[in-house]
Amino acid sequence: MSEGYGATMGQEFNVLALVKGQEHYIFVYDDESRQPLVDAFRDQAADPQLSFNWFDAAVLTQKAREQTLAAAVAEEPTRPARF
């Protein structure tokens, strides 16, 4: 791995995958890299040489948002019920 790209102890990664026929698109990213990931979706959707299209970009962008929200909910401390 290049310097600056190594995983630290306990660092978590998210994975999004898309299978279109014989093509497989697999994206691995951390929570801080969500915007560059969305930018990559946009770039790939604009590339006419790829089967990755704007619908794929929209769906995967939504999935990335859902992963971020799920991670935020999981990190919330549980509070005791108040009566």
C-alpha positions in Angstrom: 0.0 0.0 0.0 1.1 3.5 -0.7 1.9 5.8 2.2 -1.3 7.6 3.3 -3.6 4.8 2.1 -2.9 2.2 4.8 -5.7 1.1 7.1 -5.4 2.0 10.7 -6.4 -0.4 13.5 -10.1 -0.5 13.7 -10.8 1.5 10.6 -14.0 0.3 8.9 -14.7 0.3 5.2 -17.9 0.2 3.3 -18.4 -1.8 0.1 -20.8 -1.3 -2.7 -21.0 -3.7 -5.6 -22.9 -3.6 -8.9 -23.0 -6.6 -11.3 -24.0 -5.8 -14.9 -23.8 -9.0 -17.0 -20.1 -9.8 -17.2 -19.0 -6.5 -15.7 -18.5 -6.1 -11.9 -18.1 -2.7 -10.3 -16.9 -2.9 -6.7 -16.3 0.2 -4.6 -14.5 0.2 -1.3 -14.5 3.4 0.7 -14.5 4.8 4.2 -17.0 7.3 5.6 -14.8 10.3 4.9 -14.5 9.3 1.3 -18.2 9.4 0.4 -18.0 12.6 -1.7 -15.1 11.4 -3.8 -17.0 8.1 -4.3 -20.1 10.0 -5.6 -17.7 12.0 -7.9 -16.3 8.7 -9.2 -19.9 7.5 -9.9 -20.6 10.6 -11.9 -17.3 10.3 -13.8 -18.0 6.7 -14.7 -21.6 7.4 -15.7 -20.3 10.1 -18.1 -17.8 7.6 -19.7 -19.4 6.2 -22.9 -17.0 3.3 -22.9 -18.5 1.9 -19.7 -21.9 0.3 -19.2 -22.2 2.1 -15.9 -24.9 4.7 -16.4 -26.7 7.5 -14.7 -29.3 5.2 -13.1 -26.5 3.1 -11.7 -24.8 6.2 -10.3 -28.1 7.4 -8.7 -28.8 4.0 -7.1 -25.3 3.6 -5.7 -25.3 7.2 -4.4 -28.5 6.4 -2.5 -26.9 3.2 -1.2 -23.8 5.1 0.0 -26.1 7.6 1.8 -28.0 4.7 3.5 -24.7 3.1 4.6 -23.6 6.5 6.1 -26.9 6.9 7.9 -26.8 3.3 9.2 -23.3 3.8 10.5 -24.3 7.0 12.3 -27.3 5.3 13.9 -25.1 2.4 15.0 -22.7 4.8 16.7 -25.3 6.6 18.7 -25.0 5.8 22.4 -28.0 4.1 23.8 -29.8 6.2 26.3 -31.8 4.7 29.2 -35.6 5.2 28.8 -37.0 8.2 30.7 -40.3 8.0 32.3 
